[in-house]
Amino acid sequence: MLPPGLAGQPGGVELGLEVADVDAVFHKWKEKGVQTVTPPMDLPFGRTFVARDPEGHLIRVYRMKQG
């Protein structure tokens, strides 16, 4: 699911990476200059943010809710 107002490219791919600490990854990537599309946010499935790789593909970083 993309954030409101963000459209995917036809035939595009979104890679999902499950991590232990979404906020730590977000801050580390920002420090390294990774283009982030959304800030970390809580959604019904868990915590997540979206970034882009150097070619523009979307990368969703997430942590599923426990329990």
PDB file of N, H, CA, C and O in Angstrom:
ATOM      1  N   MET A   1       0.838  -1.166   0.000  1.00  0.00           N
ATOM      2  CA  MET A   1       0.000   0.000   0.000  1.00  0.00           C
ATOM      3  C   MET A   1       0.891   1.240   0.000  1.00  0.00           C
ATOM      4  O   MET A   1       1.769   1.374   0.852  1.00  0.00           O
ATOM      5  N   LEU A   2       0.671   2.133  -0.939  1.00  0.00           N
ATOM      6  H   LEU A   2      -0.042   2.023  -1.632  1.00  0.00           H
ATOM      7  CA  LEU A   2       1.422   3.389  -1.013  1.00  0.00           C
ATOM      8  C   LEU A   2       0.710   4.462  -0.207  1.00  0.00           C
ATOM      9  O   LEU A   2      -0.512   4.419  -0.061  1.00  0.00           O
ATOM     10  N   PRO A   3       1.457   5.419   0.316  1.00  0.00           N
ATOM     11  CA  PRO A   3       0.828   6.534   1.022  1.00  0.00           C
ATOM     12  C   PRO A   3      -0.094   7.311   0.076  1.00  0.00           C
ATOM     13  O   PRO A   3       0.115   7.283  -1.137  1.00  0.00           O
ATOM     14  N   PRO A   4      -1.111   8.004   0.605  1.00  0.00           N
ATOM     15  CA  PRO A   4      -1.990   8.807  -0.249  1.00  0.00           C
ATOM     16  C   PRO A   4      -1.191   9.799  -1.082  1.00  0.00           C
ATOM     17  O   PRO A   4      -0.261  10.435  -0.586  1.00  0.00           O
ATOM     18  N   GLY A   5      -1.561   9.925  -2.347  1.00  0.00           N
ATOM     19  H   GLY A   5      -2.317   9.409  -2.750  1.00  0.00           H
ATOM     20  CA  GLY A   5      -0.905  10.870  -3.244  1.00  0.00           C
ATOM     21  C   GLY A   5       0.347  10.343  -3.920  1.00  0.00           C
ATOM     22  O   GLY A   5       0.926  11.038  -4.755  1.00  0.00           O
ATOM     23  N   LEU A   6       0.786   9.129  -3.584  1.00  0.00           N
ATOM     24  H   LEU A   6       0.315   8.564  -2.906  1.00  0.00           H
ATOM     25  CA  LEU A   6       1.981   8.558  -4.186  1.00  0.00           C
ATOM     26  C   LEU A   6       1.566   7.416  -5.108  1.00  0.00           C
ATOM     27  O   LEU A   6       1.046   6.400  -4.645  1.00  0.00           O
ATOM     28  N   ALA A   7       1.793   7.578  -6.407  1.00  0.00           N
ATOM     29  H   ALA A   7       2.216   8.402  -6.783  1.00  0.00           H
ATOM     30  CA  ALA A   7       1.408   6.562  -7.384  1.00  0.00           C
ATOM     31  C   ALA A   7       2.618   5.750  -7.794  1.00  0.00           C
ATOM     32  O   ALA A   7       3.710   6.292  -7.964  1.00  0.00           O
ATOM     33  N   GLY A   8       2.425   4.453  -7.952  1.00  0.00           N
ATOM     34  H   GLY A   8       1.538   4.012  -7.813  1.00  0.00           H
ATOM     35  CA  GLY A   8       3.490   3.588  -8.444  1.00  0.00           C
ATOM     36  C   GLY A   8       3.569   3.653  -9.956  1.00  0.00           C
ATOM     37  O   GLY A   8       2.616   4.049 -10.628  1.00  0.00           O
ATOM     38  N   GLN A   9       4.704   3.263 -10.474  1.00  0.00           N
ATOM     39  H   GLN A   9       5.478   2.942  -9.929  1.00  0.00           H
ATOM     40  CA  GLN A   9       4.898   3.208 -11.913  1.00  0.00           C
ATOM     41  C   GLN A   9       4.332   1.893 -12.431  1.00  0.00           C
ATOM     42  O   GLN A   9       4.508   0.859 -11.786  1.00  0.00           O
ATOM     43  N   PRO A  10       3.649   1.905 -13.592  1.00  0.00           N
ATOM     44  CA  PRO A  10       3.193   0.636 -14.159  1.00  0.00           C
ATOM     45  C   PRO A  10       4.370  -0.317 -14.330  1.00  0.00           C
ATOM     46  O   PRO A  10       5.394   0.050 -14.906  1.00  0.00           O
ATOM     47  N   GLY A  11       4.225  -1.519 -13.836  1.00  0.00           N
ATOM     48  H   GLY A  11       3.393  -1.818 -13.368  1.00  0.00           H
ATOM     49  CA  GLY A  11       5.291  -2.507 -13.917  1.00  0.00           C
ATOM     50  C   GLY A  11       6.375  -2.288 -12.886  1.00  0.00           C
ATOM     51  O   GLY A  11       7.362  -3.022 -12.861  1.00  0.00           O
ATOM     52  N   GLY A  12       6.209  -1.287 -12.030  1.00  0.00           N
ATOM     53  H   GLY A  12       5.407  -0.690 -12.050  1.00  0.00           H
ATOM     54  CA  GLY A  12       7.201  -0.988 -11.004  1.00  0.00           C
ATOM     55  C   GLY A  12       7.199  -2.032  -9.899  1.00  0.00           C
ATOM     56  O   GLY A  12       6.282  -2.846  -9.786  1.00  0.00           O
ATOM     57  N   VAL A  13       8.233  -1.990  -9.100  1.00  0.00           N
ATOM     58  H   VAL A  13       8.979  -1.329  -9.192  1.00  0.00           H
ATOM     59  CA  VAL A  13       8.401  -2.957  -8.024  1.00  0.00           C
ATOM     60  C   VAL A  13       8.598  -2.205  -6.716  1.00  0.00           C
ATOM     61  O   VAL A  13       9.276  -1.179  -6.680  1.00  0.00           O
ATOM     62  N   GLU A  14       8.007  -2.716  -5.646  1.00  0.00           N
ATOM     63  H   GLU A  14       7.456  -3.550  -5.675  1.00  0.00           H
ATOM     64  CA  GLU A  14       8.278  -2.194  -4.309  1.00  0.00           C
ATOM     65  C   GLU A  14       8.892  -3.325  -3.514  1.00  0.00           C
ATOM     66  O   GLU A  14       8.281  -4.378  -3.332  1.00  0.00           O
ATOM     67  N   LEU A  15      10.097  -3.101  -3.045  1.00  0.00           N
ATOM     68  H   LEU A  15      10.594  -2.245  -3.193  1.00  0.00           H
ATOM     69  CA  LEU A  15      10.803  -4.077  -2.230  1.00  0.00           C
ATOM     70  C   LEU A  15      10.446  -3.827  -0.774  1.00  0.00           C
ATOM     71  O   LEU A  15      10.418  -2.675  -0.341  1.00  0.00           O
ATOM     72  N   GLY A  16      10.172  -4.873  -0.011  1.00  0.00           N
ATOM     73  H   GLY A  16      10.194  -5.809  -0.363  1.00  0.00           H
ATOM     74  CA  GLY A  16       9.866  -4.733   1.403  1.00  0.00           C
ATOM     75  C   GLY A  16      10.965  -5.353   2.250  1.00  0.00           C
ATOM     76  O   GLY A  16      11.385  -6.484   2.007  1.00  0.00           O
ATOM     77  N   LEU A  17      11.429  -4.604   3.249  1.00  0.00           N
ATOM     78  H   LEU A  17      11.087  -3.685   3.446  1.00  0.00           H
ATOM     79  CA  LEU A  17      12.461  -5.089   4.154  1.00  0.00           C
ATOM     80  C   LEU A  17      11.932  -5.040   5.588  1.00  0.00           C
ATOM     81  O   LEU A  17      11.615  -3.964   6.095  1.00  0.00           O
ATOM     82  N   GLU A  18      11.837  -6.185   6.234  1.00  0.00           N
ATOM     83  H   GLU A  18      12.095  -7.059   5.822  1.00  0.00           H
ATOM     84  CA  GLU A  18      11.418  -6.208   7.633  1.00  0.00           C
ATOM     85  C   GLU A  18      12.651  -6.030   8.511  1.00  0.00           C
ATOM     86  O   GLU A  18      13.648  -6.733   8.345  1.00  0.00           O
ATOM     87  N   VAL A  19      12.577  -5.087   9.446  1.00  0.00           N
ATOM     88  H   VAL A  19      11.768  -4.517   9.581  1.00  0.00           H
ATOM     89  CA  VAL A  19      13.699  -4.766  10.324  1.00  0.00           C
ATOM     90  C   VAL A  19      13.229  -4.770  11.779  1.00  0.00           C
ATOM     91  O   VAL A  19      12.028  -4.749  12.053  1.00  0.00           O
ATOM     92  N   ALA A  20      14.173  -4.796  12.695  1.00  0.00           N
ATOM     93  H   ALA A  20      15.148  -4.812  12.473  1.00  0.00           H
ATOM     94  CA  ALA A  20      13.840  -4.790  14.123  1.00  0.00           C
ATOM     95  C   ALA A  20      13.470  -3.394  14.611  1.00  0.00           C
ATOM     96  O   ALA A  20      12.630  -3.265  15.501  1.00  0.00           O
ATOM     97  N   ASP A  21      14.082  -2.333  14.047  1.00  0.00           N
ATOM     98  H   ASP A  21      14.765  -2.438  13.324  1.00  0.00           H
ATOM     99  CA  ASP A  21      13.862  -0.968  14.526  1.00  0.00           C
ATOM    100  C   ASP A  21      13.720  -0.021  13.335  1.00  0.00           C
ATOM    101  O   ASP A  21      14.716   0.443  12.778  1.00  0.00           O
ATOM    102  N   VAL A  22      12.483   0.259  12.952  1.00  0.00           N
ATOM    103  H   VAL A  22      11.674  -0.117  13.404  1.00  0.00           H
ATOM    104  CA  VAL A  22      12.183   1.104  11.794  1.00  0.00           C
ATOM    105  C   VAL A  22      12.801   2.492  11.950  1.00  0.00           C
ATOM    106  O   VAL A  22      13.405   3.010  11.011  1.00  0.00           O
ATOM    107  N   ASP A  23      12.653   3.094  13.125  1.00  0.00           N
ATOM    108  H   ASP A  23      12.162   2.672  13.888  1.00  0.00           H
ATOM    109  CA  ASP A  23      13.142   4.457  13.334  1.00  0.00           C
ATOM    110  C   ASP A  23      14.665   4.532  13.230  1.00  0.00           C
ATOM    111  O   ASP A  23      15.197   5.488  12.666  1.00  0.00           O
ATOM    112  N   ALA A  24      15.368   3.540  13.766  1.00  0.00           N
ATOM    113  H   ALA A  24      14.936   2.764  14.224  1.00  0.00           H
ATOM    114  CA  ALA A  24      16.829   3.530  13.684  1.00  0.00           C
ATOM    115  C   ALA A  24      17.286   3.424  12.232  1.00  0.00           C
ATOM    116  O   ALA A  24      18.224   4.114  11.831  1.00  0.00           O
ATOM    117  N   VAL A  25      16.641   2.575  11.443  1.00  0.00           N
ATOM    118  H   VAL A  25      15.879   2.014  11.769  1.00  0.00           H
ATOM    119  CA  VAL A  25      16.998   2.441  10.025  1.00  0.00           C
ATOM    120  C   VAL A  25      16.706   3.746   9.286  1.00  0.00           C
ATOM    121  O   VAL A  25      17.517   4.190   8.473  1.00  0.00           O
ATOM    122  N   PHE A  26      15.560   4.362   9.560  1.00  0.00           N
ATOM    123  H   PHE A  26      14.901   4.002  10.220  1.00  0.00           H
ATOM    124  CA  PHE A  26      15.210   5.637   8.922  1.00  0.00           C
ATOM    125  C   PHE A  26      16.305   6.678   9.169  1.00  0.00           C
ATOM    126  O   PHE A  26      16.778   7.312   8.226  1.00  0.00           O
ATOM    127  N   HIS A  27      16.708   6.856  10.424  1.00  0.00           N
ATOM    128  H   HIS A  27      16.324   6.341  11.190  1.00  0.00           H
ATOM    129  CA  HIS A  27      17.709   7.869  10.756  1.00  0.00           C
ATOM    130  C   HIS A  27      19.077   7.541  10.139  1.00  0.00           C
ATOM    131  O   HIS A  27      19.780   8.437   9.672  1.00  0.00           O
ATOM    132  N   LYS A  28      19.443   6.274  10.140  1.00  0.00           N
ATOM    133  H   LYS A  28      18.872   5.547  10.520  1.00  0.00           H
ATOM    134  CA  LYS A  28      20.724   5.872   9.554  1.00  0.00           C
ATOM    135  C   LYS A  28      20.726   6.128   8.045  1.00  0.00           C
ATOM    136  O   LYS A  28      21.709   6.629   7.499  1.00  0.00           O
ATOM    137  N   TRP A  29      19.622   5.784   7.373  1.00  0.00           N
ATOM    138  H   TRP A  29      18.823   5.377   7.817  1.00  0.00           H
ATOM    139  CA  TRP A  29      19.535   6.008   5.934  1.00  0.00           C
ATOM    140  C   TRP A  29      19.542   7.493   5.606  1.00  0.00           C
ATOM    141  O   TRP A  29      20.196   7.907   4.649  1.00  0.00           O
ATOM    142  N   LYS A  30      18.816   8.316   6.392  1.00  0.00           N
ATOM    143  H   LYS A  30      18.285   7.980   7.170  1.00  0.00           H
ATOM    144  CA  LYS A  30      18.810   9.770   6.163  1.00  0.00           C
ATOM    145  C   LYS A  30      20.224  10.330   6.279  1.00  0.00           C
ATOM    146  O   LYS A  30      20.629  11.170   5.475  1.00  0.00           O
ATOM    147  N   GLU A  31      20.977   9.864   7.283  1.00  0.00           N
ATOM    148  H   GLU A  31      20.648   9.182   7.936  1.00  0.00           H
ATOM    149  CA  GLU A  31      22.364  10.317   7.462  1.00  0.00           C
ATOM    150  C   GLU A  31      23.223   9.973   6.254  1.00  0.00           C
ATOM    151  O   GLU A  31      24.161  10.704   5.935  1.00  0.00           O
ATOM    152  N   LYS A  32      22.914   8.868   5.578  1.00  0.00           N
ATOM    153  H   LYS A  32      22.152   8.274   5.837  1.00  0.00           H
ATOM    154  CA  LYS A  32      23.695   8.419   4.423  1.00  0.00           C
ATOM    155  C   LYS A  32      23.177   9.011   3.106  1.00  0.00           C
ATOM    156  O   LYS A  32      23.715   8.721   2.038  1.00  0.00           O
ATOM    157  N   GLY A  33      22.127   9.843   3.189  1.00  0.00           N
ATOM    158  H   GLY A  33      21.689  10.078   4.057  1.00  0.00           H
ATOM    159  CA  GLY A  33      21.622  10.508   1.995  1.00  0.00           C
ATOM    160  C   GLY A  33      20.592   9.735   1.193  1.00  0.00           C
ATOM    161  O   GLY A  33      20.304  10.101   0.054  1.00  0.00           O
ATOM    162  N   VAL A  34      20.029   8.675   1.756  1.00  0.00           N
ATOM    163  H   VAL A  34      20.262   8.377   2.682  1.00  0.00           H
ATOM    164  CA  VAL A  34      18.986   7.926   1.054  1.00  0.00           C
ATOM    165  C   VAL A  34      17.750   8.812   0.938  1.00  0.00           C
ATOM    166  O   VAL A  34      17.366   9.477   1.900  1.00  0.00           O
ATOM    167  N   GLN A  35      17.125   8.820  -0.247  1.00  0.00           N
ATOM    168  H   GLN A  35      17.437   8.280  -1.029  1.00  0.00           H
ATOM    169  CA  GLN A  35      15.912   9.611  -0.457  1.00  0.00           C
ATOM    170  C   GLN A  35      14.740   8.913   0.216  1.00  0.00           C
ATOM    171  O   GLN A  35      14.363   7.811  -0.182  1.00  0.00           O
ATOM    172  N   THR A  36      14.168   9.538   1.221  1.00  0.00           N
ATOM    173  H   THR A  36      14.474  10.433   1.544  1.00  0.00           H
ATOM    174  CA  THR A  36      12.993   8.986   1.878  1.00  0.00           C
ATOM    175  C   THR A  36      11.752   9.638   1.300  1.00  0.00           C
ATOM    176  O   THR A  36      11.750  10.827   0.981  1.00  0.00           O
ATOM    177  N   VAL A  37      10.691   8.841   1.167  1.00  0.00           N
ATOM    178  H   VAL A  37      10.693   7.876   1.425  1.00  0.00           H
ATOM    179  CA  VAL A  37       9.427   9.297   0.596  1.00  0.00           C
ATOM    180  C   VAL A  37       8.445   9.647   1.709  1.00  0.00           C
ATOM    181  O   VAL A  37       7.679  10.603   1.587  1.00  0.00           O
ATOM    182  N   THR A  38       8.468   8.881   2.786  1.00  0.00           N
ATOM    183  H   THR A  38       9.090   8.105   2.885  1.00  0.00           H
ATOM    184  CA  THR A  38       7.597   9.137   3.932  1.00  0.00           C
ATOM    185  C   THR A  38       8.428   9.060   5.210  1.00  0.00           C
ATOM    186  O   THR A  38       9.471   8.406   5.231  1.00  0.00           O
ATOM    187  N   PRO A  39       7.984   9.713   6.255  1.00  0.00           N
ATOM    188  CA  PRO A  39       8.614   9.512   7.555  1.00  0.00           C
ATOM    189  C   PRO A  39       8.104   8.200   8.150  1.00  0.00           C
ATOM    190  O   PRO A  39       7.146   7.628   7.630  1.00  0.00           O
ATOM    191  N   PRO A  40       8.720   7.712   9.226  1.00  0.00           N
ATOM    192  CA  PRO A  40       8.169   6.543   9.897  1.00  0.00           C
ATOM    193  C   PRO A  40       6.750   6.833  10.380  1.00  0.00           C
ATOM    194  O   PRO A  40       6.463   7.923  10.875  1.00  0.00           O
ATOM    195  N   MET A  41       5.871   5.851  10.230  1.00  0.00           N
ATOM    196  H   MET A  41       6.105   4.965   9.828  1.00  0.00           H
ATOM    197  CA  MET A  41       4.474   6.010  10.642  1.00  0.00           C
ATOM    198  C   MET A  41       3.912   4.672  11.080  1.00  0.00           C
ATOM    199  O   MET A  41       4.399   3.611  10.689  1.00  0.00           O
ATOM    200  N   ASP A  42       2.884   4.747  11.896  1.00  0.00           N
ATOM    201  H   ASP A  42       2.489   5.608  12.214  1.00  0.00           H
ATOM    202  CA  ASP A  42       2.175   3.550  12.334  1.00  0.00           C
ATOM    203  C   ASP A  42       0.973   3.335  11.429  1.00  0.00           C
ATOM    204  O   ASP A  42       0.158   4.238  11.239  1.00  0.00           O
ATOM    205  N   LEU A  43       0.866   2.139  10.873  1.00  0.00           N
ATOM    206  H   LEU A  43       1.527   1.405  11.027  1.00  0.00           H
ATOM    207  CA  LEU A  43      -0.268   1.724  10.058  1.00  0.00           C
ATOM    208  C   LEU A  43      -0.880   0.493  10.713  1.00  0.00           C
ATOM    209  O   LEU A  43      -0.282  -0.054  11.640  1.00  0.00           O
ATOM    210  N   PRO A  44      -2.042   0.039  10.270  1.00  0.00           N
ATOM    211  CA  PRO A  44      -2.685  -1.102  10.934  1.00  0.00           C
ATOM    212  C   PRO A  44      -1.801  -2.354  11.071  1.00  0.00           C
ATOM    213  O   PRO A  44      -1.951  -3.109  12.031  1.00  0.00           O
ATOM    214  N   PHE A  45      -0.887  -2.577  10.121  1.00  0.00           N
ATOM    215  H   PHE A  45      -0.765  -1.963   9.341  1.00  0.00           H
ATOM    216  CA  PHE A  45      -0.052  -3.787  10.170  1.00  0.00           C
ATOM    217  C   PHE A  45       1.204  -3.622  11.015  1.00  0.00           C
ATOM    218  O   PHE A  45       1.811  -4.611  11.423  1.00  0.00           O
ATOM    219  N   GLY A  46       1.605  -2.352  11.287  1.00  0.00           N
ATOM    220  H   GLY A  46       1.111  -1.548  10.956  1.00  0.00           H
ATOM    221  CA  GLY A  46       2.828  -2.121  12.052  1.00  0.00           C
ATOM    222  C   GLY A  46       3.435  -0.762  11.738  1.00  0.00           C
ATOM    223  O   GLY A  46       2.736   0.142  11.280  1.00  0.00           O
ATOM    224  N   ARG A  47       4.722  -0.616  11.982  1.00  0.00           N
ATOM    225  H   ARG A  47       5.289  -1.351  12.354  1.00  0.00           H
ATOM    226  CA  ARG A  47       5.435   0.651  11.757  1.00  0.00           C
ATOM    227  C   ARG A  47       6.197   0.549  10.441  1.00  0.00           C
ATOM    228  O   ARG A  47       6.721  -0.514  10.108  1.00  0.00           O
ATOM    229  N   THR A  48       6.263   1.666   9.679  1.00  0.00           N
ATOM    230  H   THR A  48       5.837   2.530   9.949  1.00  0.00           H
ATOM    231  CA  THR A  48       6.841   1.605   8.339  1.00  0.00           C
ATOM    232  C   THR A  48       7.302   2.979   7.860  1.00  0.00           C
ATOM    233  O   THR A  48       6.868   4.007   8.380  1.00  0.00           O
ATOM    234  N   PHE A  49       8.180   2.985   6.870  1.00  0.00           N
ATOM    235  H   PHE A  49       8.532   2.150   6.447  1.00  0.00           H
ATOM    236  CA  PHE A  49       8.459   4.167   6.056  1.00  0.00           C
ATOM    237  C   PHE A  49       8.817   3.691   4.660  1.00  0.00           C
ATOM    238  O   PHE A  49       9.110   2.515   4.447  1.00  0.00           O
ATOM    239  N   VAL A  50       8.790   4.624   3.704  1.00  0.00           N
ATOM    240  H   VAL A  50       8.552   5.580   3.877  1.00  0.00           H
ATOM    241  CA  VAL A  50       9.101   4.297   2.314  1.00  0.00           C
ATOM    242  C   VAL A  50      10.270   5.170   1.864  1.00  0.00           C
ATOM    243  O   VAL A  50      10.329   6.362   2.168  1.00  0.00           O
ATOM    244  N   ALA A  51      11.202   4.549   1.132  1.00  0.00           N
ATOM    245  H   ALA A  51      11.154   3.581   0.885  1.00  0.00           H
ATOM    246  CA  ALA A  51      12.361   5.249   0.568  1.00  0.00           C
ATOM    247  C   ALA A  51      12.481   4.859  -0.903  1.00  0.00           C
ATOM    248  O   ALA A  51      11.725   4.026  -1.403  1.00  0.00           O
ATOM    249  N   ARG A  52      13.450   5.481  -1.591  1.00  0.00           N
ATOM    250  H   ARG A  52      14.064   6.158  -1.185  1.00  0.00           H
ATOM    251  CA  ARG A  52      13.725   5.132  -2.990  1.00  0.00           C
ATOM    252  C   ARG A  52      15.183   4.711  -3.123  1.00  0.00           C
ATOM    253  O   ARG A  52      16.070   5.272  -2.480  1.00  0.00           O
ATOM    254  N   ASP A  53      15.410   3.717  -3.969  1.00  0.00           N
ATOM    255  H   ASP A  53      14.690   3.261  -4.491  1.00  0.00           H
ATOM    256  CA  ASP A  53      16.791   3.340  -4.266  1.00  0.00           C
ATOM    257  C   ASP A  53      17.335   4.316  -5.325  1.00  0.00           C
ATOM    258  O   ASP A  53      16.584   5.158  -5.817  1.00  0.00           O
ATOM    259  N   PRO A  54      18.621   4.217  -5.680  1.00  0.00           N
ATOM    260  CA  PRO A  54      19.199   5.167  -6.649  1.00  0.00           C
ATOM    261  C   PRO A  54      18.513   5.179  -8.020  1.00  0.00           C
ATOM    262  O   PRO A  54      18.605   6.171  -8.744  1.00  0.00           O
ATOM    263  N   GLU A  55      17.826   4.088  -8.385  1.00  0.00           N
ATOM    264  H   GLU A  55      17.751   3.283  -7.798  1.00  0.00           H
ATOM    265  CA  GLU A  55      17.127   4.026  -9.670  1.00  0.00           C
ATOM    266  C   GLU A  55      15.667   4.450  -9.553  1.00  0.00           C
ATOM    267  O   GLU A  55      14.941   4.447 -10.548  1.00  0.00           O
ATOM    268  N   GLY A  56      15.221   4.820  -8.330  1.00  0.00           N
ATOM    269  H   GLY A  56      15.810   4.822  -7.522  1.00  0.00           H
ATOM    270  CA  GLY A  56      13.858   5.298  -8.135  1.00  0.00           C
ATOM    271  C   GLY A  56      12.851   4.267  -7.687  1.00  0.00           C
ATOM    272  O   GLY A  56      11.681   4.596  -7.492  1.00  0.00           O
ATOM    273  N   HIS A  57      13.280   3.008  -7.515  1.00  0.00           N
ATOM    274  H   HIS A  57      14.231   2.740  -7.674  1.00  0.00           H
ATOM    275  CA  HIS A  57      12.357   1.981  -7.042  1.00  0.00           C
ATOM    276  C   HIS A  57      12.032   2.213  -5.570  1.00  0.00           C
ATOM    277  O   HIS A  57      12.880   2.655  -4.795  1.00  0.00           O
ATOM    278  N   LEU A  58      10.787   1.908  -5.199  1.00  0.00           N
ATOM    279  H   LEU A  58      10.098   1.549  -5.828  1.00  0.00           H
ATOM    280  CA  LEU A  58      10.353   2.088  -3.821  1.00  0.00           C
ATOM    281  C   LEU A  58      10.844   0.955  -2.933  1.00  0.00           C
ATOM    282  O   LEU A  58      10.859  -0.208  -3.337  1.00  0.00           O
ATOM    283  N   ILE A  59      11.243   1.309  -1.725  1.00  0.00           N
ATOM    284  H   ILE A  59      11.231   2.254  -1.397  1.00  0.00           H
ATOM    285  CA  ILE A  59      11.652   0.343  -0.705  1.00  0.00           C
ATOM    286  C   ILE A  59      10.819   0.622   0.536  1.00  0.00           C
ATOM    287  O   ILE A  59      10.905   1.707   1.112  1.00  0.00           O
ATOM    288  N   ARG A  60      10.021  -0.343   0.947  1.00  0.00           N
ATOM    289  H   ARG A  60       9.952  -1.224   0.479  1.00  0.00           H
ATOM    290  CA  ARG A  60       9.243  -0.215   2.175  1.00  0.00           C
ATOM    291  C   ARG A  60      10.010  -0.908   3.289  1.00  0.00           C
ATOM    292  O   ARG A  60      10.325  -2.094   3.183  1.00  0.00           O
ATOM    293  N   VAL A  61      10.310  -0.183   4.346  1.00  0.00           N
ATOM    294  H   VAL A  61      10.054   0.780   4.432  1.00  0.00           H
ATOM    295  CA  VAL A  61      10.952  -0.729   5.535  1.00  0.00           C
ATOM    296  C   VAL A  61       9.860  -0.826   6.586  1.00  0.00           C
ATOM    297  O   VAL A  61       9.128   0.139   6.807  1.00  0.00           O
ATOM    298  N   TYR A  62       9.738  -1.976   7.238  1.00  0.00           N
ATOM    299  H   TYR A  62      10.333  -2.760   7.059  1.00  0.00           H
ATOM    300  CA  TYR A  62       8.619  -2.152   8.153  1.00  0.00           C
ATOM    301  C   TYR A  62       8.957  -3.081   9.313  1.00  0.00           C
ATOM    302  O   TYR A  62       9.930  -3.835   9.279  1.00  0.00           O
ATOM    303  N   ARG A  63       8.137  -2.999  10.314  1.00  0.00           N
ATOM    304  H   ARG A  63       7.347  -2.387  10.342  1.00  0.00           H
ATOM    305  CA  ARG A  63       8.150  -3.916  11.462  1.00  0.00           C
ATOM    306  C   ARG A  63       6.700  -4.267  11.727  1.00  0.00           C
ATOM    307  O   ARG A  63       5.889  -3.384  12.008  1.00  0.00           O
ATOM    308  N   MET A  64       6.362  -5.549  11.642  1.00  0.00           N
ATOM    309  H   MET A  64       7.020  -6.266  11.415  1.00  0.00           H
ATOM    310  CA  MET A  64       4.996  -6.011  11.877  1.00  0.00           C
ATOM    311  C   MET A  64       4.642  -5.859  13.357  1.00  0.00           C
ATOM    312  O   MET A  64       5.491  -6.000  14.237  1.00  0.00           O
ATOM    313  N   LYS A  65       3.350  -5.563  13.606  1.00  0.00           N
ATOM    314  H   LYS A  65       2.660  -5.448  12.891  1.00  0.00           H
ATOM    315  CA  LYS A  65       2.875  -5.514  14.988  1.00  0.00           C
ATOM    316  C   LYS A  65       3.037  -6.883  15.631  1.00  0.00           C
ATOM    317  O   LYS A  65       2.841  -7.915  14.989  1.00  0.00           O
ATOM    318  N   GLN A  66       3.393  -6.873  16.892  1.00  0.00           N
ATOM    319  H   GLN A  66       3.553  -6.035  17.414  1.00  0.00           H
ATOM    320  CA  GLN A  66       3.509  -8.115  17.644  1.00  0.00           C
ATOM    321  C   GLN A  66       2.178  -8.416  18.325  1.00  0.00           C
ATOM    322  O   GLN A  66       1.511  -7.518  18.839  1.00  0.00           O
ATOM    323  N   GLY A  67       1.809  -9.672  18.319  1.00  0.00           N
ATOM    324  H   GLY A  67       2.350 -10.402  17.901  1.00  0.00           H
ATOM    325  CA  GLY A  67       0.660 -10.078  19.094  1.00  0.00           C
ATOM    326  C   GLY A  67      -0.593 -10.160  18.385  1.00  0.00           C
ATOM    327  O   GLY A  67      -1.617 -10.499  18.979  1.00  0.00           O
TER     328      GLY A  67
END
